[in-house]
Amino acid sequence: MRFPLFRPLVIGVAACVAALSSLAAAPTFAAVICVPNIGIDGSCTGSAATINAGIGAASAGDTVLVDDGTYVEFVVVDRNVTLVSLNGRAATTIDPPSTPTGTLGTIKVTSGTTGVQIGAPGKGFTVHGIDNLSPGLESAAIYFQGNHSSAKVLDNEIVAAGDAGLQTEYGATVSGLVISGNTFSGQTFTGANPADFGFGNQFTTPNVPRQLVAVGCGGGCLTTSSTTFTNNLVTGAAGGCNSGGQEQGNTLVTIDSNGATITGNDFSGTTSRYATSLRARGASTTISGNTFDSSGLVASCATPIVPIATGHVYVQNTGETVGTVAGQNTFDKGVYANGPVGTIGLSIQSAHNAVAPGTTVSVLPGTYQESPNLTKSLTLQATAATCGATVIQLLAPWPAPPPTATTYLGALTISGADTTIDGFTIVGRDGTPTVIAATNIYLSPGLNTVTITDNCFKVGASDPGSSTGDDGFGIVSSYDDANVNVNSLVVTGNTFQPLNAAADRVFYINPGVDEFRFENNAISGNFRYTTVTQAADGLVKDNVMTGTGAPGSRSGGLAAWGYPDATVWGRTTFTGNDISGTRRGIGIYEANDAVVQCNRFADNERGVEIIEYVASVNFDLSTIDIHTNSFLNSDIEGVTNNCDGVLNVCDSNGDVDAENNWWGCAAGPSNPACDAVSVGVDYTPVSAGPAPCVACTQNADCNDGLVCNGVETCNVGTGMCVPGTAPDCSSFADQCNAGACAEPGGCQASPLPDGTVCVATADTCSVPDTCQTGACTDGGGGDVDIDGICATDDNCPVVPNADQADIDNDDVGNVCDPDDGPMNATSVDLKRSNNVGRPNGGVGLKGDVILDPSQSLIASPKLTFTVTDSKTPTPFSVTQTWTIGVDCVVKGTRITCSTADKKFKARFKPFPKTPDVYRFSARFRKLATATDLVFEGPVTVVLTFGPPPPASGQFDLTSVISDCRATSSGIKCRQF
């Protein structure tokens, strides 16, 4: 930290917003002066033996290009030049020649420059800093003296060595400074330890740590503007432990600049005390996309460890709140209170100490090894409430106290009157023979309202060698049976688990708490002892407790205790809880006005047990009410009354009221299948089923054993039993059968009267389907060809023809009618072969045909001509089929068909004025007929559309021509 009023010369840190540039992108330089000779690069226009000589030889706007190597000199940049290396920082080093007494920097940029550039991407330097032997004079590896504008420091390794890494002069006017792509390493003090404690003597005592980067002149300074600090790696040290074991540290990077941009940097350096990795105090500053690592922010130098105040970021009136900065950057941990001024620190305790009562302290994900003592009224809130995200690891070890002592050392202690703890994982510790176990949260006396919500407790187990009986608790309150010391304690939405194999108790709420609410919490694992409330008015509601362990060694459950006066303490209502796997789900230890209702007890040794304990005064057994609960699978008893009067704490030895509960079966505890009860328990009347208010976890919780009531189910989401409905007997009840349910067999069926109309298949039929002996029978012979029409009404019952087309109206469908309609064959010539070796028989056809509008030659897949004479008993017959698109060429409405060997040809041509009338001709050539074949008329010609004969489903047109006469070669038939 710097206090400029206390020194003659103070060096600040400035940053400016400017565009990142490189040598390649820079303006064309008038000259390139190369060091140490002109031969190092083709761009060289001149040379000098040293860097300073190169700068001296350069004019404004020139570049000084430095070859690989180590250059031992104090470099003074006194003009507007660009200083770059040939091969980057790994190859080019600038070292100071000696330990100075008055030198300000290894590289010093003198006042008044515009556009000076040191380094470029891939062309920077390794610059080793200096340790100015005068403590009143701040120096740096790179020092900007006086006023500057538009300077750039790019891609360098800047190594602090006793003073700062980079610094601008305090009070100077600096604008547009760009610091990008650099690594800031080394340390701002010498040796293993920084000197002094604090900064009151920083300008008189040697070796007080400086800042690693300092730009600007404090939070109220207006002389620095538009600084850009981007993509830098900050690894150096600006603090540690002094030789006396005290924290001593300075800020790693300070950017006090109006309009600053601080993005993309990695802060992982080392410092201590009240310092931070980054401090920004200029208006209109943007801090985003940076990564902050706390591993180098030194923990307390003290033993035992105490909370530290070192932090990540300090902002002051930058235009961004602390919460905005927390959300725009990445932190491995962090604690802050939102506002325009503040620190993102590392310690919950330190943040608590710094804020005013009533503040919300926000805690980022990470692990915090501390045991905070919250003495102020505030809200402590984790920004990520997932278990394991934001962890308070309670401090250890602590030695065991004397056997008679009560101690909660190491707990998160609540001493603020109105306190909320929200969203943490609080990790305790197990005890050892010499170290007590932790209690996770301890409530001091004198509190008003405490809320503990949405936390994850990892609770430790006590050790007999060190335990006081008051360790190993998740939550414990202080004891006061004469006064109220906590008005209201609300514990809701938390989870409780043992840290390891077992823990002691979830909570112990002592007398002194007026109102206690424990709601919607989840408890799992083995808590060895009963969890007890002695609050004046308690509500334990809607919690899930899942114990572990075999019978005889199961987890402890929940309990209310009326000690020392049952009319004042321990009055508790337990409702809506789901408790399993415990020795005793709920214990009532001499507590009046205890109500146990709407709870689910499953797989416990006992569900509820009433116990005489230590003769608490004014206990009245008749004030206990246990009703509308579910008791399932208890090892011993669902309800046990152990208030037997031995200690004379009961006003009467009457039965405890446990009426209207569900005991696992409809008959109640008198039935061996149900949970049992002890003597002294009035359980009648019993509930006939689980109460609607009882949370269930499985369907078995809801089963009433009656088949015809259906299967009761559990809605796990709501925890409610859903009533069953009559079983689905649809497999018995159909259109020919009626179904019904009867105990104990369930569903059964009986046939409807024969003749009952039903639907066997979805065909059209003039005869209805009817039931016959419980089965639906097809009417009209059924739909044999599955075309939607029953056989009785189908004009082609064996071939599917849903359209029932019958072109000749002969009641025989086209698809199975051998003669669907007439065709006019005008001439037929039949010629026998007269050459055995070269068959030359033939058929010639001509004629015309009228087609139904629904028919189409073109649309038909195949065309077939069959010609048959009337000779008996063996007529002459010839058939030829052509495939449309393969054997037939379609041109418009004309069709020409031919086989590949040209022996079978046919042509179809429509009449122009009557397109449904086609003229056809066909010729079959080279037929191998007998040479003595005799043809006889008449001759039948069939034209088939569709599959060729004898396949079914075709459409046939037939013509018989009878006017025939014999010729020397065969027969000719004509129709005149």
N, C-alpha and C positions, 0 to 999 in steps of 0.2 A: 504494500500500500504506500502511496506517495502523499506527502503533505508539503506542497510547494512553498508555503510561507516560511518553512524552516530551513531553507538552503539558498545560497546565492545563485545556483544554476540547477534547474530541475529539467530533466528530459522526460517528455510525455510520449504517448504513442498515438499516431494518427492513421486513419484508414480512409480511403476514398473510393467512390464508385466509378469504375472505368472499364472499358472493354479489354478483355484479354487479347494480347497481340503476340505475334512471333516475329522472328527475324524475317521469315519469308513473306509475312504479310505487311511488314513495315514499309514506309515510303522509300523510294529510291534514294540512296545516300550519295552525297557528293563525292565521298572518298571512303575507302576502307583501309585503315591503318592496322597493319598486322604485326603482332608481337610473337617471337623476337625477330622474324625476318619475313621478307616479302614472299618467300617461296612456300609458305604453309598452305596457301589457298589461291585458286585462280582469280578470286575477286579482289585480291590485295592491290591497292594502288600506291601504297607506301608502307614503311616499316619503322619500328622502333625497338630498342633492346629491352625496355621495361614497359610495364603497363602505364606507369605515370608518364613516361616519355611518349608513349602512344597517345595518351590523352592530351599531352602538351602539343603534339603534332597535329591533332585533329581540330577541325572547325565545327561550329554548331551544325548539327544534322549528320555528322560523320559517324562511322562505326569503328570501334576498336575491337579487333578480332584477335583472341589470345589462343596460342597453341597449347597443347597438352603440357603439363608439368606443374611444379610448385613454384610460386612467385612470392618471395619474401620481401614485402614492401608495404608501407602505408599508402594506400591508393587514395588519391584526392581527385574527385570528379568536380571540376570547377567550370564546366561548360555543358551545353546541351548535346550530349553524345549518347550513343548506345554502346554499352560494354558487354560483349558476349564471348563465350569460349567456342573453340572449334568443335570439341567432342563432348561437352557437357561436364557436369559437376564431378562425376566419378574420375575424370581424367585431369581436371584443372583445379588447383588449390591456390588460394591466396592466404598466406600466413603473415601475422604481424612480425616485424623484425626483432622486437624486444618488448619488455614490460614497460609500458609508458607511464609517465606521470601527468602528462597534460594532453595526450592524444585522445580525440573523441571516438575514433573508430578505425578498424582495419580498413574499411572503405568509408570515407567521409564525403558526403555530397554537400558542397558548400552552398550558401544561400543564393536564391534568385534563379534557380534553374526552371526550365519548362521542357517537359518531355524526356527527361533523363530516363534511361532504361538500363537495368543491371540484370543480365541474363535473359534468356528466352527459352521456350520449350525445347529441351534437348541441348541447350547451349548455355546453361548456367554454370555457377562456380560452387566449390566448397570454400566457404569463408570462415576462418577461425577467428573468434573474437579475442578481446583483450580484457585484462583485469587492471583497471586504472588504480594505481597505488594511492591515489588521493580519494578518500571516502566521500568527500564533498563534491566530487565530479563524476557524473554518470557517463559511461561510455558504452559502445556497442560494437558488434561485428560490422553492422551497417548502420551508419549514423547520418541522419538528415539534419544538417545545421541550417537554421533559419527558415525562410519561406520557400515553398516549392509548389509547382502545379504539374499535374499529369505525369508524375513519375511512375515507373513500373519496376517491380522487383519480381522476377519470374524464374521459377524452376532452379532454385539454388538450395544448397545444404548450408544452413546458417547455424554455426556452432558457437553457442555462448561459452565463455571461458572466464567467468568471474564477474562479468557485467552483462548487459542485455545482449540479445541476439540482434534485434532491429529496433531502432528508436528514432522518433522525431523530437525535435527540440521543443521544450515546454514554452507555450505562449506563441509559437510561430504560426504563420498562416500557411496551411497545407491543404491543397484541394486536388481531387482526382487521383489520389495515390492508389495504385493497384498492387496488391501483394498476393500472388497466386502461384500455386504449384510448388511451393517451397517446403523444405523440412527444417523445423526449428528444433535443434538438439543441444546437447551440452548442458551446463548448469551455470546459474547466475551468481554463484558463490564458489569459493575454492575449497578444496579439501572435502573431508567426509561430513562436516557439520557446518551449517550456517552460523553466523555470529549473532549474539544479542537475543533479546526476547521482546518482540515488538519493533516499532520503527521510530521511536522517539530519538534515537541516537544514530539514525541511518547515515547522516552526513558528517558524523565525527568518528564513528566506530567502524573500523575496516570489516569487510566481508559480511555485511548485512545483505541478504539476498535482494537482487534487483528483479524487475519483471523481465520475462523472456522477450516479449514484444510489447512495445509501448507506443501508441499512436494517439496524439491529442494532448489535452491539457486539463483533464478533469471534467466532472459532470456539468459544470456551468460554463465550460469553455465553448466559444462560438467561432473559433478561428480555424478549425479543421472541418472539412466537409467532403462529401462524396467519396468516401474510402471504400475500396473493394478488398475484402479479405476472403479469398475463395480457394478451395482445394489444397489447402496446406495441411501438413502433418506436424502436429505439435507434440514432441516426445521429450523435450528437455525438462530440467529440474529448476524450480525456483523456490524450493524450501525443503524442510526435513526436520530433524530433531537436533537442537543445539547440544553443545557438549554437556549441558546440565540436564538433559533429558526432557527439555521443554519443546513444544511445537514452535517453529519459526518458519514462516513462509510468505511469499509474495505472489501476486496474481501472475499467471502464466502469460495471458494475452489480454491487453487492454486496448479497446478501440473506442475512443471518445471522439466521435465524429458525427456531425449532422448528415443524415442521408447515407448512412453506411449500409453496405451489403455484406453479410457474413454468412456464407453458405458453403456446403460441401467439404468442410474441414473435419479433420480427425484429431480430437483432443485426448491425448493419452499421456500427458506429462505428469510430473511429480511436484507437489507442493504440500503445504500444511497450514495449520492454524486457521485463520479466518479467510484465507485466500480462496480464489476460485480459478478454474481453468480459463474462463472468459469473463471479462467485465466490459459492458457496453453502456455508455451514458450519453449518447447523442440522439437528438430527435430524428424521427423518420428512419429509424434503423430496422433492417430486416435481418432476423436470425433464423435460418431454416436449413434443413437438410444436413446438419452437422451430426457427428457421432461423438459422444462423450463417454469416456471409460474412466471409472473411478479407481482402478487398481493402483494408480500412482498417486492418488490423493491420500497422503500418509495418515494412517490411523493414529490415534492418540499415542504419544510417547510415554504416557503414564502406565503404571502397573498397580492395581488391575486396570484394564482398559476402561476409559470413560468416553462418552459420546464426543464426537469431534464436530467442529464447525466448518471445516473445509467443504467447498461446494463446487458444483459444475459451472454455474452461470450466475452472474449478478447483473441485473438490468435496472436502469433508472431512467424513467421517462423517455423511453425510446419510441413510444407509439405502439409498442406491443406489450401486452401484459405478461406476467410471469407464466400464467397458464397457457397463453398462446405459444410462447417459446417452448414450453414443455411438450405441447402437442405437435410442434413442427420439427422437432429434432429427435434423435435417438439417444437414450440414456440406459446404462446398465442398471441404474437405480437413481432415485431422486426424490426429494421432499421439498414441498413449497407451499406457500400461501399466496393465492392469486392476488394480483394488484399491479399497478404501474411500476412499483419499486419492490425489489426483493431478490432473493437468492433461491436457486434450485440447489439445495444442499444434499448431504448424504446421510444425515442423522435425524431421526424422528425427534429425539430429545432436544437437539439443537434448534430445530424448527419450532418446536413447542415453546422453548425458552424465549424465542425472538418475537412471538406474535402476541397480540392482545387477546384477552378473553373473548369468547364468542366467535373466534375465527375458525374457518375450515382449513385444516392442514391436509393437503393432498399428497399421496404417496404413490410414486410410480412403481411398476413391477421391478422386483429385485429382492435381494436378501439383506436384511438389516440385523446385524448382530448386536443387540442391545436390549435392555429391559427398561423401557421408558417409564418415567414417573410423571403422570399428567396431573399437574397441580392446578391447571386452569380449566375453566369451562370452555370446551371446544368440541369440534367434530374432527375425528381422525379417520380419514377416508382413503381407502385404496382405489386407485383409478381403474384397476382390473381386479374384479372380485373372484376370479376363478381360483379354486384351491391350488396352491403351489405357485401362484404368480407373484404375490406380494407377501414375503415371509418375514415375520419377526422371530428371529432365532434368539430366544432368551439366553442371557449371559450365564456362563458357568466357568469354572466351578465356584461354589461358595462352601466354606467349611460348615460342618454340622454345628448347630447351636447347642447350648446346654440342654439336657433332657427335659427340663421343665419349661423351656422357652417356646414361645410361638413366634415364628418368623416366616415371612413371605419374600425374603430376599430373592431377587432374580425374576419376580413376577412383573408383568405389565401392571403397574399400579395406577388406580384411578383415585385421584384426590380432588379433582375439580367437581364442583357442585352439579353441573349439568354437562354430561359428557356422552358422546356417541363414538363407538368403535365399529367401523363398517368395512368389511370386505377383505380381511387379512387372514393369512395362515399363521397361526401363533404356535410355535414349536417349543415345547417344554424340554425337560430332560429327566432321565431316570435317576433315582438315588443310588448311591453306593454306600458301603459301610461308613464312609467318612464325609459324604456329601449328600445333602438333602435333595430330594426331588423338587423340581420347580412346580409352582402353582402358576397357571397361565395368566389369569387375571385376578388381582386382589382389589377389593373395594374398601377403601379407607372409610373411617367414620365421617359423618357430617355431610353426606351427599344429598342432593335433591332428586334429580332424574338422571338415570343412567340407562342408555340403550346400547345393547351389544347385538349386532345384526350381521348376518351373511358372512360370518367368519368360519374358518376351519381350524379346529383345535386338535393339536397333537399332544396328548396328555401323558406325562411321565408317571412312573410307578415308584413308590417309596421303597426304601430299603430298611429292614428292621434295625440295622446297626446305627442309622442316623436319623430315622424318622421321628418327628415330634407328634405325629398324628394329624398334623396340619399341612402336609405337603402331598404332592401328587394329585391336586385338584384342577379341574378345568376352570372353575370360577368359585371364589370363596368371598364371603363378606365378613366384616368385623363383627364381633359379638357384643351385644348390649341388650340385656333383657329388661332394662328399666326405661330405656328411651328409644325413640325412632331415630336411627342415624342414616337411613336411606329411605327417602319417601317413595320412590318408584324405581323398580329395576325391571327392564324389559329385555328378555333374551329371545331372539326370534331369527329363524332362517339359518341357523348355524349347523355345522357338523362337528361331532365329537368322536375321536378315535384314540385308542392308545398309541403312544409313540412307537412302542415296540410290541412285545407279546401281551402286555397288560398295563392297566393304569389303576389308580385308586378310585376316584369319584369324578363324575361329570361336574357336579357342583355341590357345594354345601352352603346353604343360605341360612345364616345364623339369625337368632332373635335380634331385632333392631331394624329389620327391613319391614316397612309397612305393606307395600303392594309389590307382589312379585308375579310376573307373567313369563311363562316359559312356553313358547308356541312355535310350531312348524320347524322344529329342530330334528336332526337325524343323529342317532347314537348307535354306533356299531362297535363290536369287539368286546373284549373281556374287561369290564370295570369291576374290580375285585370286591368293592364295598358298595353298600346302598347309597344312592344319591338322594340327599335329604333337603327338604325345605322346612324351616321353622318360621317363615315370614308370617306376619299377622293375617294377610289375605293373599292366598296363592291361587293362580290359575295355571294348570299344566294341561296344555291343549294341543291336539293335532300333531303330536310328535311320533316319530318312529324310533323304537328302541329294539335293536337286534343284537341280543347277547350271544355269547359263544360258550363252549365248554360242555363236557358230558354231565349227565345227571349227578348231582352231588358236588360239582365244582363249577356250576354255571355262574354267569355274571350276576352282579347285584342289580336290582331294579330301582324304582323310584319310591319315595316315601315322604309322608308328612309326619311331623313330630310336634306334639303340643307342649313340650317342656319349656319352661317350668310351670306354665299355667295354660291349660287347654282352652280356657275361655278367651285368651289373648293371642296365643301363638299357634301356628300350624294349621289354621283353618284353610283348607285347600279343596278345590274342585279339580278332579282329573276327568277330562272328557276328550273323546275323539282320538285317543292315543292307540297306537299299534305296538304291542309289546310282546316279544317272543324271545325264547332262549335264556330266560333268567331263573334264578332261584325263587324269586318272589317278584311278580310284575309290579304290584303296588303294595307297599306296606303302610298301614295306619298305626302309628305308634302313639297311642293315647292322644289322638287329635280329635277335637270336637268339630262338628259341622263339616265332616269330610264327605264329599259327594264323588262317587265313582260311577260315571254314566257314559254310555256310547263308546266304550273302549273295546278293543279286540285283544284278547289274550290267547296266544297260541303257542303250544310246545314249551310251556314253562313248568317248573316243578309245582308252583302254586300261582294262581292268578292274583288273588287278593288275600292278604293276611292281616288280621287285626291282632296286635301284640301289646301285652303289658310290658313296660320297659323299666322305668325307674320311678314309678309312682308320681307321675306328673299330676298336679292338683287339678280338681274340677273336671276330670275326664268323665264324659257321659256317653256310654255306648249307644244309647238310643238316638243320638244325633247323626249317626252314620247312615248313609243311604247308598246302596249299591243296586243299580237297576239298568235295564236296557243295554247290557253288555253282552259280548259273545265270548264264551269260554270253550276252548277247543284243545283237546289232547294234553290236558294237564297231567303231569306224572303222578301227582299226589291228589290234589284237590283244586277245584276252581276257586272256591272261597273257603278260607280256614278262619275259625274264630278261636284265637288263643287267649282271649280276655276271660280268664277263668276265675278271677277274683283272688288269686293267691296273694297278690300285692295290694289288694284292697284299693285299686285305682278305679274300679268300675262302680258306678252308682247302683247298677243292678247287673244281674247275671242273665238277663234276657237274651233272646235270640237277636242276631244282627239282621237287619232288613236287607235281603238280597232277592227280592221278588222281580218277576218279569224279565229275567235274563234268558239268553239262549245258551244251552249247555251242550250243544253239538248234536242233539237229536230231539225229536218232538216230545219224548216221554219225560225228559228231565233227569235230574240226578238219581232218581230211584231206578233208572235203567242202566245196566252195566255199560251200555254203549255210549252213555253221556258222561261228561265230567262230573266228578263227585264233589260233595261238600262235607265239611266236618259237622259235628254236633254243634248246636247253638247257632245254626244258620236257617233262617226262614226263606226258603226258595220258591214257595208256591204263592201265586200261580206262576207257571213257567211260560215263556214265550214259545209260540208254535214255530217260530223261525227267526232268523237273524233280524235284529232291529234295523230299520232303514238308516238310522244314524250311525251305525257301526261301520267303520272302514274295513273293507275286506281286501285281501291280497291275492286270493286265488278262488277258483270256482267252488272248491270244496268247503270254503267258509259259508257258502250260501245254500247248500243242498239240504232240502227238507225230507228227502227220501221217498217222495210220492211221485210215481211215474207219470200220472196224468196231470200233475201240476207243471210238467215240463222240467227242463234243466235250468235251474237258477244259475246265473253267471255273475261274475264279479267284474265291474268296470274299474279296472286298476287305476285309471286316470282320476276318477272321482272317489275311489274307495267305497263305492256303494254297490250293494247287491241289487241286481236287476231281476225282478220276478220272472219265473219261467212261464211259458205258455203251454197249452195242450200240445202233445207231440204231433208232429206232422205225419198223418196217416195217409198221405196222398198215394203211397204205393199200394194201399188197399182200396181206397175210394177212387174209382174211375167212372166212366160213363155207364158201365154195366154192374158196378159194385158200390155199396155204401160202406164207409169206414167210420169207426168210433173207438174211443179209448175207455178201457175198464181196468180197474186195479184187480189183481196185481200184474196181469199179463200185458197191458198196454193196448196197442192197436190191433184190430181185427176187422175182417171184411165179410159181407153177405151179398149174394147176387141180387140184382134188381129183377123184376118179373120178365120172363121171356117175352119177346115182342117189343120191348122198350126200344124206341128209335134211338139209334146211335150213329156214329160216323166211323166206319171201319177204314175206308180210304176216301180220299177227297175226289171221287169221280162224280160225273153227272149221270144220274140214273132215274128212270121212272119208277123203280122199285126201291124203297128205302132200305138202309142197313138196319138190322135189329139185333138186340141182345139175345143170346141163347146160352143158358146155364152160365151166366157171368162173363161170356165172351161176346164181343161185337162181331157179327157175321155180315159179309158183303151181300148186298142185295143185287138182283139181276145178274148173278153169275160172276160178279167181280170185274175188275178191270184187268183182263188178261194181258193185253198188249201195253198197258200203262200209258194210255194216251188221254186219260181223264174222262173216258166214257165207258160205262159198264157194257158187258158183253151183250146183254139183251138189247140195248139201244145202238150198238156199234155196227155200222154198215161194212166194217172190215175188222172183225174182233181179234184177229191174230196179228195184224200189222198196224203199228201206230199210225193214226191219221186223225189228229185232233180237229182238223178242219172239216172232216166228213165229206170231202169233195166227191161229187158223183156227177160227172159231166153228162152222162147219158140217162141219168135219173132211173137207173134200173135197180136201185137199192143195194148196189154193190159198189163200195168205194173205189175210187180210181186206183189206189195203191194196190189193190188185190183183184181188180177187174181185168180179165185178159183182153177185153174189148171195150175201151173207154169211150170210143166215139168213131164216127165215120171218117173216112179219107177217100178222095176220088182219084184212083189210079186210072189214067186214060189210056196207057199202053204198057204191055209187058211182052218182052221178047225173051224166049228161053232157047238157048242154042246148046246142043250137045257137042262134045269134043269129037273130032274125027281123026285125031292124031295122038296115039298113045305116048309117043316120045316127047311131043311138044303139045301139051294140052291147050286147046283153044276154045273150050266151052265158055259160055257167057250168059249174062243176064242184063237186059236193058229195061229201065223203068222211066216212066214219065207220069206226071199227074199234078194235082194240086190238093192243098189241105187247108181247112179253116181251123184256126187255133182259137181256143178260149182266151179271153183277154188276160187271164192270170198265167197263161203258159208263155214260154219264150224259148225259141230255139237257142238263142245266144246264152241264156241263163242256164240251160240244161248242161250238166257235166258231160253227158255222152248222148250220141244219136245212134240208133240201130235200125237197119232195114232187114226184115225177114221176108223172104219170098218162098211160097210153098204151093206146089201143084196138087192135083186131086187124085193122083195115082194111088191105087190100093194094091196091096196092103202097105207098101213102103213108098210114101210120096217123096218126090224130090223137094229138098228144102235147103236153102242157103241163107246164112246170117252174116252180116258185117256191122261192126261197131266202130265209130270214130269218136275220139275225145276232143271236145272243144278246147281250143288253145294249143293242142298238140298236133292232131291230124287235120284240124279244120282251121281255115283262115277266115276271120271275120272282117269284112270291110263294110262299115256302116251296118245295113240290115241284111247284106248278102253274106252267104256262107258257102265256102268251097272246101270240100273234104277230100282227102286222098291218103291212101296208105303209102308207106315209104316205097313200096315196089310198083306203085302206080296201077295196081290191078283193080283196086276198088276206089271208085270216085263217086262223089255226089255233090249236087249243087242245089242251093235253095235261094229263091229270089222272090220277094213280095211283089204283089201287084201294086203299082203306084197309087191307085185310088182306093184300094182296099188293103191296107197294110197287114190286116190279120189273116189275109189269104196268101199263102205261099205257093209258088210253082216250083216243082222239084224235078230233077232228073238224076238218075244213077246208072252206073255201068260197072258190072263185075266182069272182069276179063281173065282169060287163061285158067278157066275152071277145069279140073280133071274129072270130067264125067265119063261114064261108060260110053263107048262108041256106038252102042246099040240102044242107048237110053231113049225111051219113048215118054214124052210129056203128055199129061192129060189136064184139060181144063175142068172146071174153072181154076183160076190162080188167085191165091190170097196174098195180099201185100200188107205187112204190119210195120208201122213206123213207131218206134219206142223212144221216149225221152227218159233219161235216168239210167239206172243200172241195167245192163243188157240181160235179156232172158237167159236162164230161167230165174234170175234173182227177183225177189219181190220188191214192191215199192216203186216200179216203173209206171209210166203213163203211156198207154197204147192207143194208137189210132189204126183202124183196120179198113181195108177196101178189098172187095172180091170182084174180079173182072171175069165175066163168063163168056163173052163173045170171042172165042178162040178158034183158030184154024191151024192145021198142021202145015209145016213147011218141010222142005228136004232136010233141013238141019235141026228142026225143033218145032216150036210152036210160037204163034203170034196171037196176042189178045188185044182187042181194041174195045173201047167204050165210045159209042157214037151218040 
